[in-house]
Amino acid sequence: MALSPLFRPVDFAALPGWAADDSTEAFAAFRRSAFHGLAKPYKTGSLGVESSAFAEAYAEARRVENLDSTAARAFFERHFVPALIHGFENRPAELRANGERSGFVTGYYEPEVEAAPARTGQYAVPIFARPDDLVDVDDANRPADMDPYLAFARQTGNGLVEYHDRPAIDGGVLAERGLEIAWLQEKVDLFFIQVQGSARLKMTDGSVRRITYAAKTGQRFTAIGRVLADLGEIPLQRVTMQSIRAWLKAHPGRVDELLHHNRSYVFFKDAELDDPALGPVGAAKVQLTTGRSLAVDRLQHTFGTPFYIDAPSLMAFGRPFRRLMIAQDTGSAIVGPARGDLFAGSGDAAGEIAGVVKASADFYALLPRGLVAR
């Protein structure tokens, strides 16, 4: 597979702030992907970054447990060539203007929410596990009349059909099936857990339980912030997680009306984590690193790829954002070659950061030198 012409190789000296970035945690994140690659190589994305091309870098990363900043930076310079990703079609329309950068970043985090193991009067919103009639769908088993977008379906006696959507599930179609793994107080909390894909549950018995994505119903994701903007409720430039939550709190009678615009519904499972200090397990099957793990379009990019993100207008992390990230997750709203979601960490403080991350950015993929040479 040939490399995409969207990649334009440059020198490391061309990366703004490269020498000032501490690559230590990025190396540690990359090393976790290197060990996962031993068991099952990541699928090569459509832009042609072959997973096999990482073999040499992965092998060295597995041999070295810790590197300081200088050695970590030298490691990436030795094994990779930075390449600017060109492509203006992925940016929101309001940012398509002369002088804007070619990519766009948002943020996500691991929410922390109070939960109960059984339903009570106070805790009445269920978190569901994957139903047994939900099946994966691909070109081999998808019915001819089914939307080709759908990757999940419902098994019935008459074959596969589209799975129940959010309005149907909120209406009780999955009740009485023993799928509830915990109970929350607020439907809005569940919705944002589904958007983020994981959560820390502070159980009423004092324990902490972590859950992660198991599957989804498969319908297209609809951003409710965009819906609010289209309805004239919040100006688009002011749409953040915080402003959406504030609107929902101020309009309790319209919660279902708004949330049901997003028909997609996510199911969860308990997360078995090796290191409680790290984030949840991402789609790349490794635990995420705060400020160093990046969600990308998994159809186009290859997990484990390092990306240098230059977003100088982004100040949510305390300084102009210019740092090395590792592609270790994905999301329904992350579509395009220069589109990313920055993992901000766990808990309310991380949520305050993630909720306001919305910035244009330049994306530099670090491509294996052997792949570029070919």
Secondary structure as UniProt FT lines:
FT   TURN            5..6
FT   STRAND          7..9
FT   HELIX           12..14
FT   TURN            16..17
FT   HELIX           18..20
FT   HELIX           24..39
FT   TURN            46..47
FT   HELIX           51..54
FT   HELIX           55..63
FT   HELIX           69..79
FT   STRAND          80..85
FT   TURN            89..90
FT   HELIX           93..95
FT   TURN            98..99
FT   STRAND          103..110
FT   STRAND          112..116
FT   STRAND          125..129
FT   TURN            132..133
FT   STRAND          134..136
FT   TURN            139..141
FT   TURN            144..145
FT   TURN            148..149
FT   STRAND          152..156
FT   TURN            157..158
FT   STRAND          159..161
FT   HELIX           166..170
FT   TURN            171..176
FT   STRAND          180..184
FT   HELIX           187..196
FT   STRAND          198..203
FT   TURN            204..205
FT   STRAND          208..216
FT   HELIX           224..230
FT   TURN            231..232
FT   HELIX           236..238
FT   HELIX           241..250
FT   HELIX           252..254
FT   HELIX           255..259
FT   TURN            260..261
FT   STRAND          266..270
FT   TURN            276..277
FT   TURN            283..284
FT   TURN            290..292
FT   STRAND          293..295
FT   TURN            298..300
FT   TURN            303..304
FT   STRAND          306..311
FT   TURN            312..313
FT   TURN            316..317
FT   STRAND          321..329
FT   TURN            332..333
FT   TURN            337..338
FT   STRAND          339..346
FT   HELIX           348..354
FT   TURN            355..356
FT   STRAND          358..368
FT   HELIX           369..373
//
